[in-house]
Amino acid sequence: MTHQLAGTGPVQTEDDRPMSATTVAPPAGRTDGTSGGPVPRRVRPPRWLDLRLLLGVLLVLGSVLLGARVVAAADATVPVWSATGDLAAGTVLTDEDLVSVQVRLDDVAGQYLATSTRPEGWVLGRAVRAGELLPRSALEEATGLVQLALPVQAGYVPPSLARGQVVDVYAVADPAVGASGQTGGDVDLVVSGAPVQAVTGRGDGVLSASTTTVQVVVAVPAEDAAEVLGTIGGRGLVVVVRSSVDDDTDLTPAGAVPAGPTG
């Protein structure tokens, strides 16, 4: 505000003076213009934390790999053939004799027949029990054997006769057994220890009778087939089953007369 006094010029009061900014000098030793106080520093984690983290990751990975190997080893099974029933030596194998099973064999897997190999037509060189894995060493080529069909009255065939069993076959000069007449002669053993390849023609109904003819197919050496047929000579046949596929002994004494019909 300006006042004018008598005899003087205009007088400028304090309120009319121009304003000016007051500059405060920074404290001694600071030139960046920031406020005072300590400068913050980045906190670095201890290096031992990095080492523990690395060891933990390695332990987890090791556990996963070890568990995977254990599971893989437990599931390291191979498919091989197993016998569905008792099979005598000399049996010519068919697909019904074997079943595929998954087993763990490790280093001995090569000793057994894998399912990638079909065993049909091979001959067993030794007996194989039901459920037993089929060893390669038990297989032989079907050379020198023929399948001989023998007609036998049903009453002279054991009801339990089945493929794979071992039988002895006797010729009996008795019309009741199926002989064409009184041919004379005693009871003769015509086939000894032969494996049964098939049994057909046996009825299970009420119309079946002991006189029904059953065809029993056995495997014999080719050079013996003619002799077997000649020894039969029109006589009736009686089949005797051995107690075991491993039994190589004759269960019927020489000259013994087989029992009568079983049904």
C-alpha atoms as an extended CHARMM CRD file, in Angstrom:
* protein
*
       263  EXT
         1         1  MET       CA              0.0000000000        0.0000000000        0.0000000000  PROA      1               0.0000000000
         2         2  THR       CA              1.3170000000        3.4930000000       -0.8520000000  PROA      2               0.0000000000
         3         3  HSD       CA              0.7730000000        6.4690000000        1.3770000000  PROA      3               0.0000000000
         4         4  GLN       CA              1.5160000000       10.0580000000        0.5080000000  PROA      4               0.0000000000
         5         5  LEU       CA              2.5440000000       12.5060000000        3.1180000000  PROA      5               0.0000000000
         6         6  ALA       CA              2.3410000000       16.2160000000        2.8160000000  PROA      6               0.0000000000
         7         7  GLY       CA              5.4320000000       17.6320000000        1.2170000000  PROA      7               0.0000000000
         8         8  THR       CA              6.8210000000       14.2870000000        0.4450000000  PROA      8               0.0000000000
         9         9  GLY       CA              6.5050000000       11.7430000000       -2.2730000000  PROA      9               0.0000000000
        10        10  PRO       CA              4.8100000000        8.3930000000       -2.0470000000  PROA      10              0.0000000000
        11        11  VAL       CA              5.9840000000        6.1650000000        0.7500000000  PROA      11              0.0000000000
        12        12  GLN       CA              6.1180000000        2.3930000000        0.1780000000  PROA      12              0.0000000000
        13        13  THR       CA              5.0770000000        0.3450000000        3.1390000000  PROA      13              0.0000000000
        14        14  GLU       CA              6.4150000000       -3.0560000000        4.1020000000  PROA      14              0.0000000000
        15        15  ASP       CA              3.4240000000       -4.8380000000        2.6200000000  PROA      15              0.0000000000
        16        16  ASP       CA              4.2080000000       -3.2830000000       -0.7660000000  PROA      16              0.0000000000
        17        17  ARG       CA              7.7460000000       -4.5890000000       -0.8970000000  PROA      17              0.0000000000
        18        18  PRO       CA              8.4440000000       -7.3790000000       -3.3860000000  PROA      18              0.0000000000
        19        19  MET       CA              8.6180000000      -10.9030000000       -1.9640000000  PROA      19              0.0000000000
        20        20  SER       CA             11.7390000000      -13.0190000000       -2.4550000000  PROA      20              0.0000000000
        21        21  ALA       CA             12.3770000000      -16.7270000000       -1.7630000000  PROA      21              0.0000000000
        22        22  THR       CA             14.6670000000      -17.5910000000        1.0520000000  PROA      22              0.0000000000
        23        23  THR       CA             17.2590000000      -20.2140000000        0.1830000000  PROA      23              0.0000000000
        24        24  VAL       CA             18.3990000000      -22.5190000000        2.9550000000  PROA      24              0.0000000000
        25        25  ALA       CA             21.8810000000      -23.8110000000        2.5340000000  PROA      25              0.0000000000
        26        26  PRO       CA             22.2540000000      -27.5520000000        2.8200000000  PROA      26              0.0000000000
        27        27  PRO       CA             24.1090000000      -28.9690000000        5.7610000000  PROA      27              0.0000000000
        28        28  ALA       CA             27.7910000000      -29.0910000000        5.4420000000  PROA      28              0.0000000000
        29        29  GLY       CA             29.0560000000      -32.2190000000        3.7040000000  PROA      29              0.0000000000
        30        30  ARG       CA             25.8690000000      -32.9070000000        1.6550000000  PROA      30              0.0000000000
        31        31  THR       CA             25.5430000000      -31.7700000000       -1.9170000000  PROA      31              0.0000000000
        32        32  ASP       CA             22.7640000000      -34.0770000000       -3.3200000000  PROA      32              0.0000000000
        33        33  GLY       CA             19.8470000000      -32.0750000000       -1.9220000000  PROA      33              0.0000000000
        34        34  THR       CA             18.2410000000      -35.1550000000       -0.2200000000  PROA      34              0.0000000000
        35        35  SER       CA             17.0150000000      -35.2530000000        3.3130000000  PROA      35              0.0000000000
        36        36  GLY       CA             19.3350000000      -36.4140000000        5.9890000000  PROA      36              0.0000000000
        37        37  GLY       CA             19.5210000000      -40.0340000000        7.3530000000  PROA      37              0.0000000000
        38        38  PRO       CA             21.3630000000      -43.2780000000        6.5470000000  PROA      38              0.0000000000
        39        39  VAL       CA             21.3930000000      -44.5530000000        2.9620000000  PROA      39              0.0000000000
        40        40  PRO       CA             19.4630000000      -47.9490000000        2.6310000000  PROA      40              0.0000000000
        41        41  ARG       CA             21.4550000000      -50.8900000000        1.3220000000  PROA      41              0.0000000000
        42        42  ARG       CA             20.1910000000      -54.0730000000       -0.4400000000  PROA      42              0.0000000000
        43        43  VAL       CA             20.1020000000      -57.0440000000        1.9310000000  PROA      43              0.0000000000
        44        44  ARG       CA             21.6070000000      -60.1860000000        0.3480000000  PROA      44              0.0000000000
        45        45  PRO       CA             20.4790000000      -63.6000000000        1.6650000000  PROA      45              0.0000000000
        46        46  PRO       CA             23.1600000000      -65.7830000000        3.2040000000  PROA      46              0.0000000000
        47        47  ARG       CA             24.9170000000      -68.0240000000        0.7070000000  PROA      47              0.0000000000
        48        48  TRP       CA             24.2290000000      -71.0860000000        2.8270000000  PROA      48              0.0000000000
        49        49  LEU       CA             20.5450000000      -70.8000000000        1.8560000000  PROA      49              0.0000000000
        50        50  ASP       CA             21.4840000000      -71.3480000000       -1.7910000000  PROA      50              0.0000000000
        51        51  LEU       CA             23.4160000000      -74.4960000000       -0.8790000000  PROA      51              0.0000000000
        52        52  ARG       CA             20.5380000000      -75.9330000000        1.1430000000  PROA      52              0.0000000000
        53        53  LEU       CA             18.0760000000      -75.2530000000       -1.6730000000  PROA      53              0.0000000000
        54        54  LEU       CA             20.3300000000      -76.9940000000       -4.1760000000  PROA      54              0.0000000000
        55        55  LEU       CA             20.7410000000      -80.0250000000       -1.9300000000  PROA      55              0.0000000000
        56        56  GLY       CA             16.9730000000      -80.2240000000       -1.4220000000  PROA      56              0.0000000000
        57        57  VAL       CA             16.3000000000      -80.1820000000       -5.1600000000  PROA      57              0.0000000000
        58        58  LEU       CA             18.8920000000      -82.8980000000       -5.7100000000  PROA      58              0.0000000000
        59        59  LEU       CA             17.3340000000      -85.0730000000       -2.9990000000  PROA      59              0.0000000000
        60        60  VAL       CA             13.8710000000      -84.7250000000       -4.5230000000  PROA      60              0.0000000000
        61        61  LEU       CA             15.1250000000      -85.5810000000       -7.9970000000  PROA      61              0.0000000000
        62        62  GLY       CA             17.0630000000      -88.5500000000       -6.6460000000  PROA      62              0.0000000000
        63        63  SER       CA             13.9910000000      -89.8650000000       -4.8380000000  PROA      63              0.0000000000
        64        64  VAL       CA             11.8480000000      -89.5470000000       -7.9640000000  PROA      64              0.0000000000
        65        65  LEU       CA             14.3930000000      -91.3660000000      -10.1280000000  PROA      65              0.0000000000
        66        66  LEU       CA             14.8740000000      -94.1130000000       -7.5370000000  PROA      66              0.0000000000
        67        67  GLY       CA             11.1290000000      -94.6160000000       -7.1890000000  PROA      67              0.0000000000
        68        68  ALA       CA             10.7200000000      -94.7830000000      -10.9560000000  PROA      68              0.0000000000
        69        69  ARG       CA             13.4040000000      -97.4570000000      -11.1990000000  PROA      69              0.0000000000
        70        70  VAL       CA             11.8220000000      -99.5020000000       -8.4110000000  PROA      70              0.0000000000
        71        71  VAL       CA              8.4070000000      -99.3580000000      -10.0720000000  PROA      71              0.0000000000
        72        72  ALA       CA              9.8900000000     -100.2350000000      -13.4560000000  PROA      72              0.0000000000
        73        73  ALA       CA             11.8120000000     -103.1680000000      -11.9650000000  PROA      73              0.0000000000
        74        74  ALA       CA              8.7070000000     -104.4530000000      -10.1970000000  PROA      74              0.0000000000
        75        75  ASP       CA              6.8160000000     -104.3710000000      -13.5010000000  PROA      75              0.0000000000
        76        76  ALA       CA              9.6140000000     -105.9980000000      -15.5340000000  PROA      76              0.0000000000
        77        77  THR       CA              7.5630000000     -109.0720000000      -16.4360000000  PROA      77              0.0000000000
        78        78  VAL       CA              7.6140000000     -111.0400000000      -19.6700000000  PROA      78              0.0000000000
        79        79  PRO       CA              4.8690000000     -113.1410000000      -21.3070000000  PROA      79              0.0000000000
        80        80  VAL       CA              5.7260000000     -116.8530000000      -21.4890000000  PROA      80              0.0000000000
        81        81  TRP       CA              3.8110000000     -120.0750000000      -22.0650000000  PROA      81              0.0000000000
        82        82  SER       CA              2.4550000000     -122.1730000000      -19.2010000000  PROA      82              0.0000000000
        83        83  ALA       CA              0.8760000000     -125.6380000000      -19.3760000000  PROA      83              0.0000000000
        84        84  THR       CA             -2.8910000000     -125.7770000000      -18.8510000000  PROA      84              0.0000000000
        85        85  GLY       CA             -2.6940000000     -129.3860000000      -17.6420000000  PROA      85              0.0000000000
        86        86  ASP       CA             -0.3570000000     -132.3290000000      -17.1160000000  PROA      86              0.0000000000
        87        87  LEU       CA              1.3440000000     -133.2270000000      -20.3970000000  PROA      87              0.0000000000
        88        88  ALA       CA              3.3330000000     -136.4130000000      -20.9030000000  PROA      88              0.0000000000
        89        89  ALA       CA              6.5860000000     -136.6870000000      -22.7840000000  PROA      89              0.0000000000
        90        90  GLY       CA              5.8950000000     -137.2280000000      -26.4850000000  PROA      90              0.0000000000
        91        91  THR       CA              2.7960000000     -135.0040000000      -26.5220000000  PROA      91              0.0000000000
        92        92  VAL       CA              2.4960000000     -133.0140000000      -29.7360000000  PROA      92              0.0000000000
        93        93  LEU       CA              1.5790000000     -129.5180000000      -28.5580000000  PROA      93              0.0000000000
        94        94  THR       CA             -1.5110000000     -127.6070000000      -29.6560000000  PROA      94              0.0000000000
        95        95  ASP       CA             -2.7290000000     -124.1280000000      -28.7710000000  PROA      95              0.0000000000
        96        96  GLU       CA             -5.1210000000     -125.6260000000      -26.1890000000  PROA      96              0.0000000000
        97        97  ASP       CA             -2.2350000000     -127.0640000000      -24.1660000000  PROA      97              0.0000000000
        98        98  LEU       CA             -0.7390000000     -123.6970000000      -23.2270000000  PROA      98              0.0000000000
        99        99  VAL       CA             -1.7650000000     -120.3430000000      -21.8350000000  PROA      99              0.0000000000
       100       100  SER       CA              0.0930000000     -117.0430000000      -21.7430000000  PROA      100             0.0000000000
       101       101  VAL       CA              1.1920000000     -115.7810000000      -18.3130000000  PROA      101             0.0000000000
       102       102  GLN       CA              3.1070000000     -112.6890000000      -17.1740000000  PROA      102             0.0000000000
       103       103  VAL       CA              6.0420000000     -113.5440000000      -14.9060000000  PROA      103             0.0000000000
       104       104  ARG       CA              9.2520000000     -111.9360000000      -13.7250000000  PROA      104             0.0000000000
       105       105  LEU       CA             12.2020000000     -114.1130000000      -14.6900000000  PROA      105             0.0000000000
       106       106  ASP       CA             15.1400000000     -111.6610000000      -14.7370000000  PROA      106             0.0000000000
       107       107  ASP       CA             18.2690000000     -113.4370000000      -15.9750000000  PROA      107             0.0000000000
       108       108  VAL       CA             16.5750000000     -116.7900000000      -16.6890000000  PROA      108             0.0000000000
       109       109  ALA       CA             13.9370000000     -115.4290000000      -19.0710000000  PROA      109             0.0000000000
       110       110  GLY       CA             15.7700000000     -116.9400000000      -22.0410000000  PROA      110             0.0000000000
       111       111  GLN       CA             15.2980000000     -120.4520000000      -20.6760000000  PROA      111             0.0000000000
       112       112  TYR       CA             11.5230000000     -120.3650000000      -21.1830000000  PROA      112             0.0000000000
       113       113  LEU       CA              9.4630000000     -120.0970000000      -24.3430000000  PROA      113             0.0000000000
       114       114  ALA       CA              8.1130000000     -116.5930000000      -24.8720000000  PROA      114             0.0000000000
       115       115  THR       CA              4.6670000000     -116.0990000000      -26.3660000000  PROA      115             0.0000000000
       116       116  SER       CA              6.2830000000     -114.5600000000      -29.4390000000  PROA      116             0.0000000000
       117       117  THR       CA              7.1420000000     -118.1640000000      -30.4430000000  PROA      117             0.0000000000
       118       118  ARG       CA              4.2550000000     -120.4680000000      -31.3500000000  PROA      118             0.0000000000
       119       119  PRO       CA              4.7960000000     -123.9840000000      -29.9200000000  PROA      119             0.0000000000
       120       120  GLU       CA              2.1450000000     -125.8410000000      -31.9460000000  PROA      120             0.0000000000
       121       121  GLY       CA              3.5230000000     -128.9520000000      -33.5840000000  PROA      121             0.0000000000
       122       122  TRP       CA              6.5000000000     -129.3010000000      -31.2590000000  PROA      122             0.0000000000
       123       123  VAL       CA              6.8910000000     -132.4350000000      -29.1670000000  PROA      123             0.0000000000
       124       124  LEU       CA              7.5770000000     -132.5070000000      -25.4450000000  PROA      124             0.0000000000
       125       125  GLY       CA             10.8350000000     -134.2530000000      -24.6580000000  PROA      125             0.0000000000
       126       126  ARG       CA              9.8240000000     -134.5690000000      -21.0120000000  PROA      126             0.0000000000
       127       127  ALA       CA              6.6630000000     -134.3230000000      -18.9410000000  PROA      127             0.0000000000
       128       128  VAL       CA              5.3400000000     -130.8810000000      -18.0340000000  PROA      128             0.0000000000
       129       129  ARG       CA              3.0160000000     -130.3470000000      -15.0920000000  PROA      129             0.0000000000
       130       130  ALA       CA             -0.0710000000     -128.1390000000      -15.0090000000  PROA      130             0.0000000000
       131       131  GLY       CA              0.9130000000     -124.5280000000      -14.3480000000  PROA      131             0.0000000000
       132       132  GLU       CA              4.5820000000     -125.1770000000      -15.1130000000  PROA      132             0.0000000000
       133       133  LEU       CA              6.3310000000     -122.7020000000      -17.3910000000  PROA      133             0.0000000000
       134       134  LEU       CA              7.3010000000     -124.2630000000      -20.6900000000  PROA      134             0.0000000000
       135       135  PRO       CA             11.1060000000     -124.5610000000      -20.8490000000  PROA      135             0.0000000000
       136       136  ARG       CA             12.8250000000     -124.4250000000      -24.1990000000  PROA      136             0.0000000000
       137       137  SER       CA             14.8530000000     -127.4850000000      -23.2710000000  PROA      137             0.0000000000
       138       138  ALA       CA             11.6660000000     -129.5920000000      -23.1320000000  PROA      138             0.0000000000
       139       139  LEU       CA             10.8300000000     -129.0470000000      -26.7940000000  PROA      139             0.0000000000
       140       140  GLU       CA             11.8120000000     -131.3670000000      -29.6060000000  PROA      140             0.0000000000
       141       141  GLU       CA             10.9710000000     -131.4820000000      -33.2680000000  PROA      141             0.0000000000
       142       142  ALA       CA              8.1540000000     -133.8390000000      -34.2550000000  PROA      142             0.0000000000
       143       143  THR       CA             10.3080000000     -136.3010000000      -36.1330000000  PROA      143             0.0000000000
       144       144  GLY       CA              9.7680000000     -140.0550000000      -36.2490000000  PROA      144             0.0000000000
       145       145  LEU       CA              6.3670000000     -140.0060000000      -34.5420000000  PROA      145             0.0000000000
       146       146  VAL       CA              2.9530000000     -140.7810000000      -35.9940000000  PROA      146             0.0000000000
       147       147  GLN       CA             -0.5010000000     -140.4750000000      -34.4670000000  PROA      147             0.0000000000
       148       148  LEU       CA             -2.2720000000     -143.8200000000      -34.3520000000  PROA      148             0.0000000000
       149       149  ALA       CA             -6.0500000000     -143.9470000000      -33.8670000000  PROA      149             0.0000000000
       150       150  LEU       CA             -7.2420000000     -146.9620000000      -31.8750000000  PROA      150             0.0000000000
       151       151  PRO       CA            -10.9620000000     -147.8780000000      -31.6570000000  PROA      151             0.0000000000
       152       152  VAL       CA            -11.8750000000     -148.8860000000      -28.1090000000  PROA      152             0.0000000000
       153       153  GLN       CA            -15.2610000000     -149.6750000000      -26.6130000000  PROA      153             0.0000000000
       154       154  ALA       CA            -16.3000000000     -146.9120000000      -24.2080000000  PROA      154             0.0000000000
       155       155  GLY       CA            -16.5760000000     -149.3620000000      -21.3120000000  PROA      155             0.0000000000
       156       156  TYR       CA            -12.8720000000     -150.1250000000      -21.5810000000  PROA      156             0.0000000000
       157       157  VAL       CA            -11.7290000000     -146.5000000000      -21.5920000000  PROA      157             0.0000000000
       158       158  PRO       CA            -11.3320000000     -144.8020000000      -18.2010000000  PROA      158             0.0000000000
       159       159  PRO       CA            -13.8900000000     -141.9790000000      -17.8680000000  PROA      159             0.0000000000
       160       160  SER       CA            -11.1590000000     -139.5220000000      -16.9020000000  PROA      160             0.0000000000
       161       161  LEU       CA             -8.9830000000     -140.2670000000      -19.9260000000  PROA      161             0.0000000000
       162       162  ALA       CA             -7.7680000000     -136.9920000000      -21.4180000000  PROA      162             0.0000000000
       163       163  ARG       CA             -5.1780000000     -135.5860000000      -23.7250000000  PROA      163             0.0000000000
       164       164  GLY       CA             -1.6540000000     -135.5070000000      -22.3290000000  PROA      164             0.0000000000
       165       165  GLN       CA             -1.9800000000     -138.6180000000      -20.1490000000  PROA      165             0.0000000000
       166       166  VAL       CA              0.2010000000     -141.7060000000      -20.4790000000  PROA      166             0.0000000000
       167       167  VAL       CA             -1.5250000000     -144.9900000000      -21.3430000000  PROA      167             0.0000000000
       168       168  ASP       CA             -0.8590000000     -148.6460000000      -21.9640000000  PROA      168             0.0000000000
       169       169  VAL       CA             -3.0910000000     -150.4020000000      -24.4780000000  PROA      169             0.0000000000
       170       170  TYR       CA             -3.8320000000     -154.1290000000      -24.3000000000  PROA      170             0.0000000000
       171       171  ALA       CA             -5.3480000000     -156.4050000000      -26.9430000000  PROA      171             0.0000000000
       172       172  VAL       CA             -7.8300000000     -158.9830000000      -25.5730000000  PROA      172             0.0000000000
       173       173  ALA       CA             -9.2930000000     -161.9260000000      -27.5060000000  PROA      173             0.0000000000
       174       174  ASP       CA            -12.7900000000     -161.5450000000      -26.0850000000  PROA      174             0.0000000000
       175       175  PRO       CA            -15.8940000000     -160.5110000000      -28.0630000000  PROA      175             0.0000000000
       176       176  ALA       CA            -17.1540000000     -158.6530000000      -25.0030000000  PROA      176             0.0000000000
       177       177  VAL       CA            -14.1840000000     -156.3290000000      -25.3230000000  PROA      177             0.0000000000
       178       178  GLY       CA            -14.8040000000     -155.7590000000      -29.0090000000  PROA      178             0.0000000000
       179       179  ALA       CA            -12.9430000000     -158.6590000000      -30.6270000000  PROA      179             0.0000000000
       180       180  SER       CA            -14.2630000000     -159.7420000000      -34.0010000000  PROA      180             0.0000000000
       181       181  GLY       CA            -14.4110000000     -163.3450000000      -32.7460000000  PROA      181             0.0000000000
       182       182  GLN       CA            -12.6320000000     -165.9050000000      -30.6910000000  PROA      182             0.0000000000
       183       183  THR       CA             -9.2450000000     -165.2570000000      -32.1920000000  PROA      183             0.0000000000
       184       184  GLY       CA             -7.3900000000     -167.1200000000      -29.4990000000  PROA      184             0.0000000000
       185       185  GLY       CA             -4.2720000000     -165.8800000000      -27.8490000000  PROA      185             0.0000000000
       186       186  ASP       CA             -3.7240000000     -164.2250000000      -24.5390000000  PROA      186             0.0000000000
       187       187  VAL       CA             -3.7460000000     -160.6400000000      -23.4480000000  PROA      187             0.0000000000
       188       188  ASP       CA             -0.9610000000     -158.7460000000      -25.2050000000  PROA      188             0.0000000000
       189       189  LEU       CA              0.4710000000     -155.3310000000      -24.4900000000  PROA      189             0.0000000000
       190       190  VAL       CA              0.3960000000     -153.5780000000      -27.8670000000  PROA      190             0.0000000000
       191       191  VAL       CA              1.2380000000     -149.9770000000      -26.8510000000  PROA      191             0.0000000000
       192       192  SER       CA              3.3210000000     -149.1020000000      -23.8200000000  PROA      192             0.0000000000
       193       193  GLY       CA              3.7080000000     -145.6820000000      -22.2640000000  PROA      193             0.0000000000
       194       194  ALA       CA              2.1790000000     -143.7400000000      -25.1380000000  PROA      194             0.0000000000
       195       195  PRO       CA              0.9900000000     -140.1520000000      -24.7110000000  PROA      195             0.0000000000
       196       196  VAL       CA             -2.6670000000     -139.5620000000      -25.5510000000  PROA      196             0.0000000000
       197       197  GLN       CA             -3.0750000000     -136.9980000000      -28.3130000000  PROA      197             0.0000000000
       198       198  ALA       CA             -6.8890000000     -136.9560000000      -28.4610000000  PROA      198             0.0000000000
       199       199  VAL       CA            -10.0240000000     -138.7490000000      -27.2780000000  PROA      199             0.0000000000
       200       200  THR       CA            -13.1110000000     -138.4710000000      -29.4770000000  PROA      200             0.0000000000
       201       201  GLY       CA            -16.4960000000     -140.1470000000      -29.8370000000  PROA      201             0.0000000000
       202       202  ARG       CA            -17.2360000000     -140.4560000000      -26.1270000000  PROA      202             0.0000000000
       203       203  GLY       CA            -20.8300000000     -139.5670000000      -25.2430000000  PROA      203             0.0000000000
       204       204  ASP       CA            -21.9350000000     -138.0380000000      -21.9690000000  PROA      204             0.0000000000
       205       205  GLY       CA            -25.6990000000     -138.4130000000      -22.3390000000  PROA      205             0.0000000000
       206       206  VAL       CA            -28.1430000000     -141.1340000000      -21.3370000000  PROA      206             0.0000000000
       207       207  LEU       CA            -27.8810000000     -142.6730000000      -24.8010000000  PROA      207             0.0000000000
       208       208  SER       CA            -24.1920000000     -143.4590000000      -24.4050000000  PROA      208             0.0000000000
       209       209  ALA       CA            -23.3750000000     -147.1050000000      -23.7090000000  PROA      209             0.0000000000
       210       210  SER       CA            -20.3920000000     -149.2080000000      -22.8920000000  PROA      210             0.0000000000
       211       211  THR       CA            -20.4230000000     -150.5320000000      -26.4630000000  PROA      211             0.0000000000
       212       212  THR       CA            -19.9750000000     -147.0730000000      -27.9730000000  PROA      212             0.0000000000
       213       213  THR       CA            -16.6860000000     -146.9000000000      -29.8270000000  PROA      213             0.0000000000
       214       214  VAL       CA            -14.2550000000     -144.2940000000      -28.6110000000  PROA      214             0.0000000000
       215       215  GLN       CA            -11.3030000000     -143.2510000000      -30.6990000000  PROA      215             0.0000000000
       216       216  VAL       CA             -8.1180000000     -142.9420000000      -28.6750000000  PROA      216             0.0000000000
       217       217  VAL       CA             -5.2720000000     -141.3050000000      -30.5890000000  PROA      217             0.0000000000
       218       218  VAL       CA             -1.7640000000     -142.0680000000      -29.3390000000  PROA      218             0.0000000000
       219       219  ALA       CA              1.6890000000     -141.1140000000      -30.5890000000  PROA      219             0.0000000000
       220       220  VAL       CA              3.9880000000     -143.9840000000      -31.5210000000  PROA      220             0.0000000000
       221       221  PRO       CA              7.2440000000     -144.2340000000      -33.4690000000  PROA      221             0.0000000000
       222       222  ALA       CA              6.5450000000     -144.4990000000      -37.1730000000  PROA      222             0.0000000000
       223       223  GLU       CA              8.4400000000     -147.8020000000      -37.4600000000  PROA      223             0.0000000000
       224       224  ASP       CA              6.2380000000     -149.3730000000      -34.7540000000  PROA      224             0.0000000000
       225       225  ALA       CA              2.8420000000     -148.5050000000      -36.2360000000  PROA      225             0.0000000000
       226       226  ALA       CA              2.5930000000     -151.5710000000      -38.4960000000  PROA      226             0.0000000000
       227       227  GLU       CA              3.6790000000     -153.8980000000      -35.7120000000  PROA      227             0.0000000000
       228       228  VAL       CA              1.0690000000     -152.4550000000      -33.3300000000  PROA      228             0.0000000000
       229       229  LEU       CA             -1.7420000000     -152.9920000000      -35.8380000000  PROA      229             0.0000000000
       230       230  GLY       CA             -0.5360000000     -156.5160000000      -36.6170000000  PROA      230             0.0000000000
       231       231  THR       CA             -0.3760000000     -157.4380000000      -32.9540000000  PROA      231             0.0000000000
       232       232  ILE       CA             -3.9390000000     -156.2610000000      -32.3710000000  PROA      232             0.0000000000
       233       233  GLY       CA             -5.1320000000     -158.7560000000      -35.0030000000  PROA      233             0.0000000000
       234       234  GLY       CA             -8.8480000000     -157.9950000000      -34.7130000000  PROA      234             0.0000000000
       235       235  ARG       CA             -8.9070000000     -158.2610000000      -30.9240000000  PROA      235             0.0000000000
       236       236  GLY       CA            -10.6030000000     -155.7900000000      -28.6270000000  PROA      236             0.0000000000
       237       237  LEU       CA             -8.5900000000     -153.1200000000      -26.8520000000  PROA      237             0.0000000000
       238       238  VAL       CA             -8.4150000000     -152.0400000000      -23.2380000000  PROA      238             0.0000000000
       239       239  VAL       CA             -6.8250000000     -148.7420000000      -22.1970000000  PROA      239             0.0000000000
       240       240  VAL       CA             -4.9890000000     -148.4230000000      -18.8690000000  PROA      240             0.0000000000
       241       241  VAL       CA             -3.9930000000     -144.9540000000      -17.6550000000  PROA      241             0.0000000000
       242       242  ARG       CA             -0.7930000000     -144.5820000000      -15.7020000000  PROA      242             0.0000000000
       243       243  SER       CA             -0.9980000000     -142.7220000000      -12.4260000000  PROA      243             0.0000000000
       244       244  SER       CA              1.3860000000     -139.9500000000      -13.4310000000  PROA      244             0.0000000000
       245       245  VAL       CA              2.7130000000     -138.3450000000      -16.5730000000  PROA      245             0.0000000000
       246       246  ASP       CA              6.1760000000     -138.8760000000      -15.0830000000  PROA      246             0.0000000000
       247       247  ASP       CA              5.5820000000     -142.6010000000      -14.5110000000  PROA      247             0.0000000000
       248       248  ASP       CA              7.5950000000     -144.7220000000      -16.9290000000  PROA      248             0.0000000000
       249       249  THR       CA              6.8580000000     -148.0730000000      -15.2690000000  PROA      249             0.0000000000
       250       250  ASP       CA              4.3330000000     -150.6520000000      -16.4250000000  PROA      250             0.0000000000
       251       251  LEU       CA              1.5160000000     -150.7020000000      -13.8820000000  PROA      251             0.0000000000
       252       252  THR       CA             -0.0440000000     -153.9090000000      -15.2360000000  PROA      252             0.0000000000
       253       253  PRO       CA              1.8550000000     -157.1610000000      -14.6490000000  PROA      253             0.0000000000
       254       254  ALA       CA              2.5590000000     -159.2720000000      -17.7020000000  PROA      254             0.0000000000
       255       255  GLY       CA             -0.2720000000     -161.6870000000      -18.4050000000  PROA      255             0.0000000000
       256       256  ALA       CA             -2.7930000000     -159.9110000000      -16.1880000000  PROA      256             0.0000000000
       257       257  VAL       CA             -6.3500000000     -159.8100000000      -17.5030000000  PROA      257             0.0000000000
       258       258  PRO       CA             -7.8820000000     -156.3110000000      -17.4960000000  PROA      258             0.0000000000
       259       259  ALA       CA            -11.0970000000     -155.7710000000      -15.5890000000  PROA      259             0.0000000000
       260       260  GLY       CA            -14.4810000000     -155.6740000000      -17.2980000000  PROA      260             0.0000000000
       261       261  PRO       CA            -16.3820000000     -152.6530000000      -18.5160000000  PROA      261             0.0000000000
       262       262  THR       CA            -16.6470000000     -149.6470000000      -16.2360000000  PROA      262             0.0000000000
       263       263  GLY       CA            -20.0880000000     -148.6310000000      -17.3450000000  PROA      263             0.0000000000
